[in-house]
Every structure is written in structure tokens, then in C-alpha cells.
């Protein structure tokens, strides 16, 4: 399917569990140069019951995962169908959906994104492009991050693209190759502690800003083995559950102090990646872009870089936008996953096409 204009939906559910992001996008390509326009967009929050199921799923047995996948496919299909109907969207070329990551174990040759069952195409009554990570893992890659192809094609004006979501990841060009990798956990940890206070998240980082540094915990964070590993590398919620939360819970300090210390740790790890790199413009997206305390902490450590916070649609829906692009590239049978990023045996066009 080769054309110049594509009318698609991009769908993303991230590890921060804030909900399903849906974006209606028109892509245009002229002489190899891509542009986009995001029109209708929405985040549909998960119910408390679904947040609980998605958090607990990392411990599920195989039969429980299968049941969850079926239920989630029905949920996600319904959310997408309602979005299409509510916004009277017509003439879609595809619905491009990431699904929701439950297990991500590339070292074991395994990754699972639920909501990608073939039934979803029947529910939404549209062509669906989905399941973008599995092929890469089978080819020896990390299956992540997948966003960098979009950074290259849509955000080339920026030296670095930094996403602050459930995890932080960065993408940049280096000698003609796109490099990208996960840096550290962010909102998977901060939201966990905010939830414990009865809040969905730490608005503006105010709770963390009111805390104090725990020097020993800060040092233990920064000594974790992941940070000295070479890239490509990626993180999953298993890492938060098995490494970060047990470490933090071993301290009796206040939640505010733990959040303060972790936020300072996030800023330091990001700055460690960039401190010896060329200076330039750093595009920051994801929910963490609204965390004023984190952004100010990062700017203090990177005074020679310009931190750019874009408009709300790009902050909130950049991943949905780029999964829309991945779907379009799959329809065109063009590369949408870069081996320089994931470590796969070669660049490839990933995803499956359902319905249509």
C-alpha cells in the first residue's frame, strides 16, 4: 500500500497504566520527508479493576494470561470502536495498535503484548496493524525501543528525543545510525508511591520536591548493574517489581523522601548519558514532561543543552503517533524497526496486519 497520505489511528497503552492513548493522525510523505497532523485524541483511563489486573499480570499463570488477553482485547476493541464512533471518523487506512506489555523478557526470547488477538479487527471493523515487538525478539533483538524510527522520520530537528513515561528512553543519531535505549524507570516507580497516597500521580513533582535526599539509597540506585550495561538494552516492569521496589522498601524513610531521592536519581542517570555527548536540543515528551521538579533537576545537570517541552498533543500522544507511523510503514512494507536500536540481526518491517 504505497501512497502519499494516510488516515490512521495510533493506539498506545504504557507501563504507567494511566490508560489507553488514542490519536487520529494524517500522515503525509513527499520525496521521503514525513509530516503529520494530530486531530482528535484522547486518553481513556483504566478502571481500578483493570489497573489491578494489569499490575498483577506479571505473576499470572499461562491460562490466566490467556484469559486476560481475551478480556483485554475485548476492552481495547471497544475503546477504539467508541472513539471512532464518537468522533465520526471515516475512511481509515488502519488502526495501528501497540497493545499493552505484560511480560518483556528479551534475554529469554519472549515478549507479550496483550490486546493483539485477531478478534480486535472484527470488533473495530477496520484493518488493524499490531504486535510490533515479537518479530524483533525472534530476530535476537530487545523488541524495544520501537519509537526511534519515528524520532528519525518526524523529529529530525532535535538532537535528542527523550521520553519520560513508565520508563525513560532516549534516541539520537550517531554516525548515520539511530541509537536508542532505555535509561531508567520513571513513572512506574513514582506513580506507585503516589498511588499509595491515594493519588494517580505526583502532580508537577510537588510531593517529591517536598522530600529530602536519602544519600545511601541514592548511591545504591546509581550502583545498579543495569546502568553499566552496554546498549541496546531495555527495561520491563519485572525490573521495577524485583529490583527497585524491594530496594526502596528496605528503607523506613518517608514516601516523600523516597520519591525525592528517586527523582534526583532519574535526573542523574539521564544526565550521565548526555554529559559527554554533543550539546543540542533535547525534546522531552511523555507524562514526566509535566513533572516540574524532575525537569528542573535535569536542566540543572545539563546547563549547556536546551530542554524543549512541546505542546500537549505531542507530549501526551507521541508514542501513539509513532505507533501510527509504524503501522503505516508496515503497510508500505518499509523498515519500521532499526537493528542499531534493538540489536536484532537486521533492520526489518515488523507487525501483523489483521482484517481489511
LUMKE-164701 format. One record per atom (N, C-alpha, C): residue in one letter; x, y, z. Coordinates in steps of 0.001 Angstrom, whole numbers, padded with zeros to 6 digits, always signed. Layout:
% residues N
aXYZ/...
END
This chain:
% residues 356
x+000850-001202+000000/x+000000+000000+000000/x+000877+001239+000000/x+001147+001794-001178/x+002017+002957-001284/x+001176+004159-001686/x+001220+005198-000876/x+000504+006429-001172/x+001255+007602-000594/x+000629+008769-000657/x+001242+009971-000083/x+000560+010395+001198/x-000693+010009+001385/x-001453+010407+002564/x-002066+009184+003229/x-002017+009168+004548/x-002543+008030+005308/x-003391+008548+006470/x-004555+007974+006584/x-005525+008334+007613/x-005588+007171+008603/x-004998+007339+009795/x-004872+006214+010722/x-005180+006630+012154/x-005394+005620+012980/x-005404+005800+014419/x-004139+005182+014980/x-003500+005882+015913/x-002394+005326+016673/x-002863+005053+018086/x-002593+003843+018582/x-003097+003419+019895/x-001920+002936+020747/x-001849+003433+021977/x-000748+003050+022871/x-001242+002922+024303/x-000799+001882+024975/x-001010+001747+026414/x+000339+001520+027052/x+000739+002428+027930/x+002078+002367+028507/x+002120+001733+029877/x+003345+001495+030340/x+003553+000830+031621/x+003148+001689+032811/x+002919+002993+032600/x+002488+003836+033715/x+001021+003612+034063/x+000280+002869+033192/x-001102+002460+033453/x-002069+003633+033590/x-001761+004746+032927/x-002691+005870+033012/x-003876+005699+032077/x-003806+004754+031143/x-004931+004492+030268/x-004500+004210+028843/x-005493+004179+027950/x-005254+003935+026532/x-005192+005286+025816/x-004086+005549+025137/x-003942+006761+024335/x-004408+006476+022910/x-005285+007328+022406/x-005790+007192+021042/x-005589+008507+020307/x-005017+008448+019130/x-004776+009649+018336/x-005168+009406+016889/x-005959+010323+016343/x-006332+010292+014934/x-005319+011152+014184/x-004621+010542+013238/x-003465+011187+012608/x-003580+011114+011096/x-003196+012201+010442/x-002993+012193+008995/x-001489+012303+008749/x-000916+011288+008104/x+000491+011322+007710/x+000582+011681+006228/x+001586+012479+005908/x+001875+012822+004518/x+003349+012585+004258/x+003663+011987+003117/x+005060+011779+002750/x+005276+012334+001347/x+006274+013210+001229/x+006652+013807-000048/x+008164+013692-000220/x+008572+012980-001261/x+010001+012809-001541/x+010758+012282-000322/x+010135+011339+000370/x+010783+010712+001518/x+010706+011497+002813/x+010105+012686+002795/x+010002+013505+004007/x+008601+013374+004592/x+008529+012954+005846/x+007256+012697+006508/x+006809+013897+007339/x+005512+014136+007343/x+004916+015127+008239/x+003623+014538+008789/x+003078+015175+009820/x+001887+014626+010452/x+001006+015737+011000/x-000240+015404+011206/x-001168+016271+011914/x-002018+015405+012831/x-001985+015708+014119/x-002817+015008+015095/x-004114+015792+015235/x-005246+015142+014969/x-006528+015825+015145/x-007160+015372+016463/x-008194+014544+016406/x-008824+014100+017650/x-007865+013196+018435/x-007836+013371+019737/x-007009+012500+020579/x-007616+012433+021975/x-007344+011335+022642/x-007973+011112+023944/x-007198+010053+024709/x-007151+010186+026024/x-006679+009115+026892/x-007875+008577+027662/x-008145+007297+027504/x-009256+006651+028201/x-008677+005912+029401/x-009008+006386+030591/x-008435+005820+031815/x-008940+004404+032056/x-008087+003596+032667/x-008493+002257+033089/x-009314+002348+034370/x-010246+001428+034526/x-010959+001307+035797/x-009982+000801+036854/x-010348+000960+038103/x-009496+000462+039191/x-009277-001041+039064/x-010327-001746+038628/x-010216-003200+038479/x-009187-003556+037405/x-009197-002818+036286/x-008244-003111+035222/x-006825-002729+035630/x-006658-001652+036352/x-005318-001298+036838/x-004780-002429+037706/x-005636-002956+038573/x-005234-004051+039456/x-004833-005277+038637/x-005639-005655+037646/x-005338-006839+036833/x-004025-006667+036059/x-003830-005502+035487/x-002627-005275+034684/x-001375-005246+035558/x-001506-004730+036775/x-000366-004736+037697/x-000023-006157+038140/x-001057-006963+038376/x-000844-008311+038918/x-000449-009318+037843/x-000649-008961+036579/x-000496-009935+035487/x+000915-010491+035364/x+001907-009771+035856/x+003281-010256+035768/x+003446-011575+036532/x+002518-011844+037451/x+002575-013073+038251/x+001596-014145+037765/x+000886-013885+036677/x-000148-014817+036226/x+000442-016095+035629/x-000318-017180+035753/x-000014-018431+035059/x-000414-018292+033589/x-000019-019277+032787/x-000310-019228+031358/x-001788-019134+031039/x-002628-019926+031757/x-004069-019891+031487/x-004678-018559+031898/x-004148-017969+032967/x-004642-016665+033406/x-004257-015569+032410/x-003068-015687+031835/x-002644-014726+030822/x-003510-014830+029576/x-003853-016052+029191/x-004699-016244+028019/x-006072-015603+028236/x-006629-015799+029421/x-007933-015197+029739/x-007827-013672+029749/x-006744-013166+030338/x-006523-011718+030378/x-006428-011156+028963/x-005710-011849+028094/x-005530-011383+026716/x-006876-011295+025997/x-007710-012295+026183/x-009040-012283+025575/x-009878-011116+026105/x-009882-010953+027418/x-010668-009879+028036/x-010150-008508+027615/x-008823-008365+027578/x-008251-007069+027245/x-008490-006726+025779/x-008435-007733+024919/x-008724-007492+023505/x-010138-006948+023337/x-011084-007501+024083/x-012466-007010+024039/x-012545-005580+024565/x-011863-005321+025671/x-011852-003966+026245/x-011260-002968+025255/x-010071-003284+024735/x-009379-002357+023850/x-010164-002145+022561/x-010699-003221+022009/x-011503-003088+020805/x-012693-002171+021025/x-013330-002323+022172/x-014472-001468+022494/x-014085-000012+022646/x-012956+000241+023281/x-012467+001620+023447/x-012201+002257+022082/x-011554+001501+021206/x-011235+002023+019874/x-012511+002275+019069/x-013432+001321+019097/x-014681+001465+018352/x-015459+002687+018830/x-015530+002885+020132/x-016234+004049+020686/x-015577+005352+020252/x-014239+005391+020252/x-013511+006589+019831/x-013824+006924+018369/x-013843+005908+017524/x-014154+006112+016107/x-015572+006660+015945/x-016515+006054+016665/x-017911+006462+016545/x-018145+007858+017126/x-017570+008125+018296/x-017784+009415+018952/x-017239+010575+018122/x-016165+010318+017383/x-015538+011375+016592/x-015905+011304+015108/x-016840+010400+014774/x-017326+010253+013393/x-016167+010153+012400/x-015198+009313+012729/x-014004+009156+011881/x-014317+008197+010740/x-014031+008633+009533/x-014331+007846+008337/x-013059+007633+007514/x-013090+006607+006677/x-012040+006410+005687/x-010680+006052+006238/x-010648+005333+007355/x-009360+004963+007945/x-008619+003963+007062/x-007311+004162+006940/x-006464+003169+006281/x-006106+002048+007247/x-005985+002378+008516/x-005644+001341+009500/x-005773+001887+010914/x-005987+000963+011842/x-005832+001202+013273/x-004513+000548+013660/x-003597+001335+014189/x-002235+000849+014472/x-002067+000795+015992/x-002086-000401+016549/x-002196-000563+017995/x-001023-001321+018594/x-000452-000741+019637/x+000655-001383+020343/x+000180-002498+021257/x-001030-002371+021806/x-001432-003287+022871/x-000799-002868+024185/x-000824-003762+025157/x-000258-003441+026472/x+000764-004506+026863/x+001970-004070+027192/x+003034-005007+027555/x+002797-005587+028954/x+002764-006896+029023/x+002632-007598+030301/x+003962-008209+030715/x+004620-008898+029788/x+005918-009511+030066/x+006902-009085+028982/x+008088-008715+029400/x+009111-008342+028424/x+010438-008933+028890/x+010794-010089+028291/x+011996-010825+028684/x+012797-011183+027431/x+013377-010170+026766/x+014094-010449+025514/x+015267-011403+025693/x+015893-011407+026869/x+017010-012327+027108/x+016545-013780+027034/x+015252-013985+027304/x+014665-015323+027218/x+013912-015527+025906/x+014053-014581+024986/x+013387-014687+023689/x+011883-014542+023757/x+011409-013726+024731/x+009966-013663+024950/x+009507-012246+025254/x+008406-011849+024634/x+007725-010602+024988/x+006243-010793+024725/x+005401-010224+025573/x+003960-010395+025425/x+003261-009053+025528/x+002593-008669+024429/x+001701-007515+024429/x+000282-008036+024231/x-000579-007800+025207/x-001951-008264+025096/x-002796-007253+024315/x-003938-007724+023800/x-004809-006860+023016/x-004534-006938+021530/x-003719-007892+021112/x-003355-008029+019705/x-003959-009276+019058/x-004961-009850+019699/x-005607-011037+019127/x-006391-010645+017871/x-006550-011604+016980/x-007173-011317+015677/x-008593-010785+015817/x-009252-011087+016936/x-010631-010633+017135/x-010761-009116+017173/x-009667-008419+017454/x-009766-006964+017568/x-010174-006325+016242/x-009741-006913+015125/x-010114-006368+013811/x-011617-006499+013585/x-012214-007581+014074/x-013658-007761+013941/x-014416-006758+014803/x-013886-006485+015998/x-014566-005559+016909/x-014583-004146+016336/x-013454-003699+015833/x-013369-002311+015349/x-013814-002182+013895/x-013910-003322+013200/x-014332-003351+011789/x-013428-002485+010910/x-012138-002584+011159/x-011127-001858+010383/x-009896-002752+010226/x-009048-002411+009273/x-007733-003056+009201/x-006944-002664+010441/x-006343-003636+011106/x-005561-003389+012321/x-004129-003861+012088/x-003171-002997+012395/x-001760-003374+012388/x-001301-003378+013843/x-000718-004486+014283/x-000411-004611+015707/x+000731-005607+015926/x+001016-005896+017204/x+002026-006879+017616/x+003395-006573+017000/x+003898-005400+017314/x+005113-004902+016673/x+006417-005455+017272/x+006386-006028+018480/x+007640-006353+019171/x+008116-007795+018971/x+007192-008719+018766/x+007522-010141+018797/x+008566-010517+017749/x+008395-010047+016526/x+009320-010411+015445/x+010747-009997+015770/x+010894-008813+016365/x+012236-008326+016679/x+012930-009219+017705/x+012181-009643+018718/x+012754-010527+019739/x+013158-011860+019109/x+012335-012364+018188/x+012682-013612+017498/x+013949-013460+016655/x+014238-012222+016245/x+015435-011961+015447/x+016634-011566+016317/x+016515-011822+017609/x+017629-011576+018520/x+017681-010183+019085/x+016629-009381+018841/x+016610-008009+019333/x+015947-007886+020690/x+016000-006666+021230/x+015372-006376+022508/x+013865-006179+022377/x+013384-006006+021143/x+011973-005699+020962/x+011614-004308+021436/x+012617-003519+021746/x+012428-002168+022273/x+013772-001436+022217/x+013724-000122+022199/x+012549+000705+021947/x+012221+000740+020456/x+010934+000939+020152/x+010492+000980+018765/x+010243+002401+018257/x+010168+003339+019171/x+009861+004723+018806/x+010948+005410+017963/x+012225+005028+018056/x+013273+005790+017357/x+013116+005955+015858/x+012473+005020+015163/x+012258+005227+013732/x+011387+006465+013526/x+010433+006673+014420/x+009596+007865+014356/x+010362+009118+014713/x+011269+009005+015687/x+012120+010148+016028/x+012933+010580+014815/x+013451+009606+014088/x+014271+009916+012904/x+013429+010572+011815/x+012248+010039+011564/x+011448+010498+010427/x+010608+011741+010728/x+010212+011918+012002/x+009294+013016+012335/x+009918+014128+013165/x+011017+013844+013874/x+011576+014829+014811/x+013075+015039+014585/x+013460+015086+013326/x+014888+015197+012993/x+015491+016539+013399/x+014659+017533+013718/x+015174+018853+014100/x+015784+018857+015502/x+015585+017778+016244/x+016088+017719+017621/x+017313+016812+017699/x+018269+017213+018519/x+019488+016429+018696/x+019176+015122+019426/x+018316+015228+020424/x+017946+014066+021234/x+016432+014070+021450/x+015867+012878+021478/x+014453+012708+021826/x+014393+011864+023099/x+013858+012462+024160/x+013776+011801+025460/x+012315+011597+025826/x+011959+010363+026116/x+010608+010068+026581/x+010654+009761+028072/x+009793+010433+028818/x+009677+010198+030257/x+008303+009603+030537/x+008187+008306+030370/x+006940+007603+030627/x+007112+006679+031803/x+006565+005474+031684/x+006793+004488+032741/x+008286+004266+032930/x+009019+004297+031811/x+010483+004255+031806/x+010984+005411+030953/x+012214+005812+031169/x+012801+006833+030304/x+013619+006142+029228/x+013501+006675+028012/x+014344+006185+026929/x+014750+007356+026052/x+015861+007189+025373/x+016429+008269+024583/x+016791+007754+023200/x+016767+008658+022227/x+017039+008316+020836/x+017822+009449+020206/x+018838+009098+019384/x+019658+010125+018732/x+020432+009494+017584/x+020919+010356+016681/x+021736+009907+015564/x+023209+009889+015969/x+023915+008856+015511/x+025343+008753+015798/x+026021+008138+014586/x+026784+008966+013867/x+027494+008495+012661/x+026566+007794+011678/x+025402+008400+011450/x+024469+007869+010469/x+023587+006739+010955/x+023760+006340+012206/x+022918+005295+012788/x+022054+005896+013892/x+020832+005413+013973/x+019983+005819+015083/x+020271+004913+016261/x+020602+005505+017387/x+020828+004738+018608/x+019735+005085+019608/x+019327+004122+020389/x+018297+004355+021397/x+018340+003243+022427/x+017922+003576+023627/x+017891+002573+024691/x+017126+003121+025882/x+016679+002224+026737/x+016061+002626+027986/x+017145+003094+028954/x+016827+004125+029710/x+017788+004660+030681/x+017462+004177+032089/x+016220+004385+032513/x+015848+004005+033879/x+014325+004031+033994/x+013818+003501+035090/x+012393+003615+035383/x+012078+005053+035776/x+010848+005470+035522/x+010409+006808+035959/x+009025+006668+036611/x+007968+006785+035818/x+006626+006857+036396/x+006115+005519+036931/x+006705+004411+036506/x+006326+003135+037109/x+006597+003165+038619/x+007662+003856+039019/x+008010+003962+040441/x+007286+005132+041095/x+007364+006302+040478/x+006759+007494+041086/x+005251+007335+041251/x+004586+006757+040244/x+003140+006566+040346/x+002781+005532+041408/x+003646+004529+041567/x+003411+003509+042600/x+003301+004166+043978/x+004215+005077+044262/x+004196+005732+045578/x+003094+006784+045674/x+002805+007462+044566/x+001689+008408+044570/x+000369+007669+044791/x+000231+006502+044151/x-000981+005687+044333/x-001165+005312+045800/x-000045+005037+046476/x-000107+004686+047889/x-000620+005824+048753/x-000523+007045+048228/x-001046+008230+048929/x-002454+008576+048458/x-003024+007697+047616/x-004369+007937+047123/x-004440+008873+045931/x-003313+009069+045248/x-003246+009981+044103/x-002859+009204+042849/x-003338+009633+041681/x-002960+008925+040450/x-001509+009153+040061/x-000971+010320+040421/x+000420+010655+040116/x+000819+011859+040967/x+002093+012173+040970/x+002619+013310+041726/x+002560+014546+040837/x+001536+015338+040999/x+001281+016498+040143/x+002445+017494+040198/x+003134+017629+039059/x+004243+018571+038973/x+005468+018166+039776/x+005437+016968+040363/x+006550+016542+041207/x+006571+017233+042562/x+005411+017763+042981/x+005369+018553+044229/x+005671+017709+045458/x+005181+016476+045475/x+005449+015622+046635/x+006941+015325+046721/x+007530+014939+045585/x+008969+014654+045571/x+009781+015888+045933/x+009355+017028+045443/x+010093+018274+045726/x+010098+018587+047219/x+009047+018155+047923/x+008959+018422+049356/x+009732+017444+050216/x+010335+016435+049594/x+011105+015450+050351/x+012572+015817+050457/x+013335+014944+051073/x+014768+015148+051255/x+015541+013949+050701/x+016773+014213+050365/x+017639+013170+049825/x+017960+012110+050880/x+017945+010846+050454/x+018419+009725+051267/x+019739+009286+050628/x+020869+009777+051092/x+022141+009570+050384/x+022481+008110+050125/x+022270+007237+051099/x+022640+005833+050919/x+021780+005166+049840/x+020486+005463+049846/x+019600+004910+048826/x+019975+005455+047449/x+020271+006740+047384/x+020695+007364+046129/x+021925+006651+045566/x+022886+006367+046423/x+024100+005670+045981/x+023790+004247+045528/x+022875+003582+046236/x+022511+002217+045845/x+021796+002198+044493/x+020922+003174+044254/x+020288+003296+042939/x+021343+003372+041841/x+022272+004290+042026/x+023233+004583+040964/x+024268+003476+040761/x+024348+002557+041720/x+025278+001434+041601/x+024646+000210+040947/x+023372+000293+040594/x+022696-000861+039999/x+023366-001262+038687/x+023454-002565+038467/x+024228-003099+037342/x+023704-002653+035981/x+022401-002402+035869/x+021826-002048+034563/x+022515-000837+033944/x+022911+000110+034780/x+023457+001371+034254/x+024832+001205+033620/x+025541+000168+033978/x+026861-000056+033381/x+026809-001024+032196/x+025619-001519+031886/x+025478-002429+030745/x+025533-001649+029437/x+026130-002237+028403/x+026125-001569+027096/x+024741-001645+026460/x+024450-000684+025592/x+023194-000786+024860/x+023436-001544+023564/x+022400-002111+022916/x+020977-001920+023231/x+020548-002626+024518/x+019670-001970+025244/x+019137-002555+026465/x+017763-001949+026733/x+016934-002728+027412/x+015583-002260+027688/x+015136-002785+029045/x+014104-002150+029568/x+013585-002485+030888/x+012110-002864+030801/x+011661-003687+031739/x+010250-004029+031857/x+009816-003884+033300/x+008513-004048+033533/x+008003-003860+034889/x+008582-004891+035856/x+009029-006043+035314/x+009657-007038+036188/x+010832-006417+036957/x+011574-005534+036298/x+012740-004896+036927/x+012306-004016+038106/x+011208-003308+037913/x+010684-002463+038996/x+010261-003329+040169/x+009541-004396+039861/x+008986-005263+040901/x+010066-006039+041643/x+011086-006490+040909/x+012079-007384+041506/x+013305-006667+042059/x+013594-005467+041545/x+014821-004773+041941/x+014529-003452+042662/x+013817-002546+042004/x+013680-001191+042539/x+012788-001118+043775/x+011591-001675+043689/x+010685-001557+044832/x+011208-002276+046074/x+011764-003486+045958/x+012341-004100+047171/x+013456-003258+047782/x+014268-002637+046918/x+015334-001780+047439/x+014746-000589+048197/x+013762+000060+047618/x+013169+001230+048259/x+012421+000862+049531/x+011770-000295+049511/x+011015-000717+050689/x+011909-001173+051830/x+013184-001374+051546/x+014117-001737+052618/x+014486-000528+053478/x+014036+000649+053065/x+014274+001878+053830/x+012982+002300+054523/x+013116+002821+055749/x+011953+003242+056538/x+011632+004719+056377/x+012318+005396+055474/x+012104+006828+055295/x+010708+007114+054738/x+010332+008372+054752/x+009009+008768+054280/x+008871+008573+052771/x+007633+008480+052323/x+007359+008377+050883/x+007912+009598+050158/x+007754+010765+050770/x+008255+011995+050142/x+009762+011933+049925/x+010483+011423+050906/x+011947+011329+050783/x+012343+010290+049728/x+011608+009186+049692/x+011913+008165+048677/x+011661+008703+047272/x+010559+009428+047083/x+010246+009993+045767/x+011233+011079+045371/x+011647+011880+046340/x+012661+012909+046087/x+013966+012258+045626/x+014389+011256+046353/x+015657+010584+046045/x+015591+009905+044689/x+014470+009248+044401/x+014351+008561+043118/x+014325+009556+041963/x+013632+010670+042124/x+013578+011681+041060/x+014966+012240+040768/x+015723+012520+041813/x+017097+013007+041623/x+017954+011944+040930/x+017692+010702+041244/x+018401+009590+040599/x+018080+009533+039105/x+016803+009682+038756/x+016402+009687+037347/x+017120+010792+036599/x+017116+012002+037168/x+017780+013142+036515/x+019264+012862+036322/x+019905+012269+037326/x+021340+011986+037225/x+021618+010961+036134/x+020823+009895+036064/x+021080+008852+035063/x+020893+009387+033651/x+019905+010245+033451/x+019715+010853+032131/x+020890+011760+031806/x+021308+012552+032773/x+022443+013461+032535/x+023735+012693+032295/x+023879+011537+032930/x+025080+010717+032708/x+025178+010258+031262/x+024025+009975+030654/x+024018+009573+029242/x+024471+010728+028345/x+024078+011953+028699/x+024263+013095+027805/x+025493+013945+028106/x+026102+013771+029271/x+027122+014733+029691/x+028333+014790+028772/x+028689+013673+028149/x+029858+013661+027257/x+029461+013658+025777/x+028181+013886+025508/x+027669+013885+024136/x+027655+015318+023608/x+027535+015497+022275/x+027421+016854+021723/x+026230+017588+022326/x+026372+018871+022541/x+025293+019663+023112/x+024260+019956+022027/x+023009+020142+022443/x+021980+020417+021451/x+020617+020532+022082/x+019582+020319+021256/x+018193+020425+021699/x+017665+019064+022120/x+017071+019038+023294/x+016540+017805+023875/x+015018+017907+023924/x+014328+017138+023072/x+012870+017109+023062/x+012388+016144+024137/x+011554+016640+025051/x+011070+015820+026160/x+009573+015608+026022/x+009154+014345+025985/x+007740+014004+025897/x+007405+012952+026947/x+006133+012538+026981/x+005682+011600+027998/x+005205+012344+029232/x+004511+011627+030105/x+003934+012255+031295/x+004944+012953+032178/x+006193+012468+032186/x+007228+013088+033007/x+007586+014501+032573/x+007187+014891+031364/x+007443+016258+030908/x+006677+017276+031756/x+005611+016815+032426/x+004835+017700+033305/x+005376+017721+034735/x+006388+016907+035008/x+006973+016843+036354/x+008006+017951+036479/x+007572+019098+036946/x+008431+020289+037004/x+009688+020041+037826/x+009542+019308+038917/x+010703+019029+039771/x+011743+018205+039028/x+011298+017211+038274/x+012218+016389+037503/x+012877+017203+036392/x+012105+017997+035669/x+012655+018783+034564/x+013674+019792+035075/x+013364+020471+036177/x+014319+021445+036738/x+015588+020745+037231/x+015426+019559+037805/x+016596+018799+038259/x+017468+018410+037084/x+016832+018048+035973/x+017562+017666+034768/x+018259+018872+034144/x+017563+019995+034052/x+018156+021202+033470/x+019370+021667+034272/x+019320+021502+035585/x+020450+021915+036425/x+021693+021081+036139/x+021480+019824+035727/x+022605+018943+035438/x+023089+019050+033996/x+022272+019671+033125/x+022615+019792+031702/x+022488+021251+031250/x+023256+022144+031856/x+023080+023574+031565/x+023394+023966+030129/x+024172+023163+029407/x+024553+023533+028046/x+023616+022962+026989/x+022637+022190+027413/x+021627+021676+026488/x+020339+022479+026637/x+019574+022557+025565/x+018285+023234+025599/x+017182+022190+025710/x+016461+022223+026821/x+015362+021290+027046/x+014102+021898+026452/x+013474+021167+025526/x+012283+021660+024833/x+011075+020826+025245/x+010072+021484+025796/x+008812+020836+026144/x+007793+021248+025082/x+007330+020331+024236/x+006424+020702+023137/x+004989+020897+023612/x+004059+021037+022673/x+002651+021178+023007/x+002069+019912+023588/x+000885+020068+024200/x+000268+018963+024922/x+000039+017733+024053/x-000407+017913+022818/x-000698+016750+021976/x+000556+015918+021738/x+001675+016586+021497/x+002912+015842+021261/x+003426+015208+022546/x+003327+015927+023670/x+003749+015355+024956/x+002956+014089+025261/x+001658+014188+025155/x+000793+013116+025632/x+000623+011974+024636/x+000754+012291+023341/x+000382+011294+022343/x+001512+010957+021374/x+002750+011273+021746/x+003855+011000+020829/x+004001+009502+020550/x+003855+008672+021573/x+004001+007232+021332/x+002859+006702+020476/x+001630+007163+020720/x+000512+006766+019860/x+000763+007234+018430/x+001276+008451+018297/x+001628+008990+016983/x+002614+008076+016263/x+003653+007675+016963/x+004702+006894+016299/x+004252+005464+016032/x+003411+004890+016878/x+002891+003564+016532/x+001952+003657+015336/x+001309+004815+015158/x+000577+005039+013915/x+001510+004999+012722/x+002666+005636+012864/x+003658+005628+011782/x+004206+004220+011543/x+004487+003478+012617/x+004970+002105+012446/x+003977+001271+011645/x+002689+001485+011927/x+001679+000757+011184/x+001667+001123+009709/x+001808+002411+009422/x+001852+002856+008027/x+003069+002269+007317/x+004208+002290+007967/x+005417+001722+007362/x+005252+000234+007104/x+004553-000467+008019/x+004289-001886+007794/x+003407-002081+006565/x+002384-001242+006422/x+001516-001343+005249/x+002298-001103+003957/x+003317-000247+004041/x+004162+000046+002881/x+005280-000988+002720/x+005358-001944+003683/x+006420-002949+003725/x+007800-002293+003761/x+007886-001203+004508/x+009149-000486+004696/x+009663-000718+006111/x+010952-000511+006311/x+011577-000725+007622/x+010884+000131+008681/x+010486-000507+009782/x+009943+000250+010911/x+010628-000102+012236/x+011616-001001+012173/x+012412-001326+013357/x+013887-001305+012962/x+014685-000594+013747/x+016097-000402+013425/x+016963-001339+014263/x+017773-002145+013604/x+018643-003087+014325/x+019695-002354+015160/x+020057-001135+014750/x+021031-000362+015531/x+020481+000004+016897/x+019162-000036+017009/x+018477+000310+018252/x+018185-000922+019089/x+017637-001955+018437/x+017174-003119+019200/x+018204-004230+019322/x+019207-004238+018431/x+020179-005316+018440/x+019751-006530+017643/x+018663-006407+016880/x+018220-007515+016023/x+019243-007772+014921/x+019097-008906+014241/x+020077-009304+013227/x+020061-008379+012008/x+018949-007689+011782/x+018877-006746+010659/x+017695-005804+010858/x+017690-004700+010112/x+016504-003850+010060/x+015346-004667+009482/x+014124-004353+009886/x+013011-005131+009347/x+011697-004367+009480/x+010679-004915+008839/x+009324-004361+008906/x+008496-005280+009781/x+008147-004796+010957/x+007524-005653+011962/x+006050-005330+012142/x+005333-006282+012704/x+003914-006125+012955/x+003120-007117+012123/x+001866-007291+012510/x+000960-008147+011749/x-000232-007319+011311/x-000790-007648+010162/x-001937-006940+009611/x-003152-007849+009715/x-004193-007371+010392/x-005403-008147+010624/x-006575-007492+009925/x-007478-008302+009399/x-008675-007772+008782/x-008390-007056+007488/x-009294-006172+007087/x-009081-005388+005891/x-009592-006090+004658/
END
